[in-house]
Amino acid sequence: MAEKREFLLGMLMGSAIGAAVALLYAPQAGDDTRDLLRQKAGEAKEKAADLAGGVKTTVVESAGAAKARVADVADTVKTRVTDAAGTVKEKVGDVTDTVKGKVGGVADTVATSTREMIDRGRNVVETKKAQVTAAVEAGKQAYDQKRTELEADVQQDLDNGVAAGSPAGSGTSTNAPTNA
């Protein structure tokens, strides 16, 4: 089940990064592309936060359900042992002491197991949170890197246009008179 979540998280983050890269190469104005990238980055961050919240909720619910199951088992075991102890106490006093000792051991084992399950659940939540944070940071870094590359390309195009004597992207003819 954890592998499915990791796969889905990886697929979500890969799709977001792929969409961001595709947008960078889209034939749009730079401002529109940057606005769209900001929007998509925000959406990806929200989806990642929702996914992390869902994972956390699932882990907390699973831990709660496990704790409830353990409590039910403990109650069942305690009830059965108490009934058995009453019957045995009437017949043999020594067996009662042995049964009580075993019940105490089972309760300790159940309590220890419950604590371990809760700790594992917390670790899973923290791990997933760290993975989501790392993915968001990777997306931000990819965005910043691509933005820098695009800005450098635009500046180079502008410099090339100025060096050739025509204003880049102005849409005017090269035969137009200049005001020198």
ROPAPA-733548 format. One record per residue (C-alpha): residue in one letter; residue number from 1; x, y, z. Coordinates in steps of 0.5 Angstrom, whole numbers, plus 2048, in hexadecimal, padded with zeros to 3 digits. Layout:
N
aa  i  east  north  up
a  NUM  X  Y  Z
...
end
This chain:
180
aa  i  east  north  up
m  1  800  800  800
a  2  806  805  802
e  3  809  803  7FB
k  4  802  805  7F7
r  5  802  80C  7FB
e  6  80A  80D  7F9
f  7  808  80B  7F2
l  8  802  810  7F2
l  9  806  816  7F5
g  10  80C  815  7F0
m  11  807  815  7EB
l  12  804  81B  7ED
m  13  80B  81F  7EE
g  14  80D  81C  7E7
s  15  807  81F  7E4
a  16  807  825  7E7
i  17  80F  826  7E5
g  18  80D  824  7DE
a  19  808  829  7DE
a  20  80C  82E  7E0
v  21  811  82C  7DB
a  22  80C  82C  7D5
l  23  80A  833  7D7
l  24  811  836  7D7
y  25  811  834  7CF
a  26  80A  836  7CE
p  27  809  83C  7C9
q  28  806  841  7CE
a  29  809  847  7D0
g  30  80E  847  7D6
d  31  809  84A  7DB
d  32  804  846  7D9
t  33  808  840  7DA
r  34  80B  842  7E0
d  35  804  843  7E3
l  36  802  83D  7E1
l  37  808  839  7E4
r  38  806  83D  7EB
q  39  7FF  83B  7EA
k  40  801  833  7E9
a  41  807  833  7EE
g  42  801  836  7F3
e  43  7FD  830  7F1
a  44  802  82B  7F1
k  45  804  82E  7F8
e  46  7FD  82D  7FA
k  47  7FC  826  7F7
a  48  802  824  7FB
a  49  800  827  801
d  50  7F9  823  800
l  51  7FC  81D  7FF
a  52  801  81E  805
g  53  7FA  81F  809
g  54  7F7  819  806
v  55  7FD  815  808
k  56  7FD  818  80F
t  57  7F6  816  810
t  58  7F6  80F  80D
v  59  7FC  80E  812
v  60  7F9  811  818
e  61  7F2  80D  816
s  62  7F6  807  815
a  63  7F9  808  81C
g  64  7F3  809  81F
a  65  7F0  803  81C
a  66  7F6  7FF  81E
k  67  7F5  802  825
a  68  7EE  800  826
r  69  7EF  7F9  823
v  70  7F5  7F8  828
a  71  7F0  7FB  82E
d  72  7EA  7F6  82C
v  73  7EF  7F0  82C
a  74  7F2  7F2  832
d  75  7EB  7F3  835
t  76  7E9  7EC  832
v  77  7EF  7E9  835
k  78  7EE  7EC  83C
t  79  7E7  7EA  83C
r  80  7E9  7E3  83A
v  81  7EF  7E3  83F
t  82  7EA  7E5  845
d  83  7E5  7E0  843
a  84  7EA  7DB  843
a  85  7EE  7DD  849
g  86  7E7  7DD  84D
t  87  7E6  7D6  84B
v  88  7ED  7D4  84D
k  89  7ED  7D8  853
e  90  7E8  7D3  856
k  91  7EC  7CD  854
v  92  7F3  7CF  855
g  93  7F6  7D5  858
d  94  7FD  7D4  855
v  95  7FA  7D4  84E
t  96  7F7  7DB  84F
d  97  7FD  7DF  851
t  98  801  7DC  84A
v  99  7FB  7DE  846
k  100  7FB  7E5  849
g  101  802  7E5  847
k  102  801  7E3  840
v  103  7FC  7E9  83F
g  104  800  7EE  842
g  105  806  7EC  83D
v  106  800  7EC  837
a  107  7FE  7F3  839
d  108  805  7F5  839
t  109  806  7F2  832
v  110  800  7F5  830
a  111  802  7FC  832
t  112  809  7FC  82F
s  113  806  7F9  829
t  114  801  7FF  829
r  115  807  804  82A
e  116  80B  801  825
m  117  805  802  820
i  118  804  809  821
d  119  80B  80B  821
r  120  80C  807  81A
g  121  806  80B  818
r  122  809  812  81A
n  123  80F  810  816
v  124  80B  80E  810
v  125  808  815  811
e  126  80F  819  812
t  127  812  815  80C
k  128  80C  817  807
k  129  80C  81E  809
a  130  814  81E  808
q  131  813  81B  801
v  132  80D  820  7FF
t  133  811  826  802
a  134  817  824  7FE
a  135  813  823  7F8
v  136  810  82A  7F8
e  137  817  82D  7F9
a  138  81A  829  7F3
g  139  814  82C  7EF
k  140  816  833  7F1
q  141  81D  832  7F0
a  142  81B  82F  7E9
y  143  816  835  7E8
d  144  81C  83A  7EA
q  145  821  837  7E5
k  146  81C  837  7DF
r  147  81A  83E  7E1
t  148  822  840  7E1
e  149  823  83C  7DA
l  150  81D  840  7D7
e  151  81F  847  7DA
a  152  826  845  7D7
d  153  823  843  7D0
v  154  81F  849  7D0
q  155  825  84E  7D2
q  156  829  84B  7CC
d  157  823  84C  7C7
l  158  823  853  7C9
d  159  82A  854  7C9
n  160  82A  850  7C2
g  161  825  855  7BF
v  162  828  85B  7C2
a  163  82F  859  7BF
a  164  82B  858  7B8
g  165  828  85F  7B8
s  166  821  85D  7B9
p  167  81D  85D  7BF
a  168  81B  856  7C1
g  169  814  854  7C2
s  170  811  85B  7C0
g  171  80E  859  7BA
t  172  810  85F  7B5
s  173  813  85E  7AF
t  174  81B  85F  7AE
n  175  819  864  7A8
a  176  816  869  7AD
p  177  81A  86F  7AE
t  178  81E  870  7B5
n  179  81E  876  7B9
a  180  826  877  7BB
end
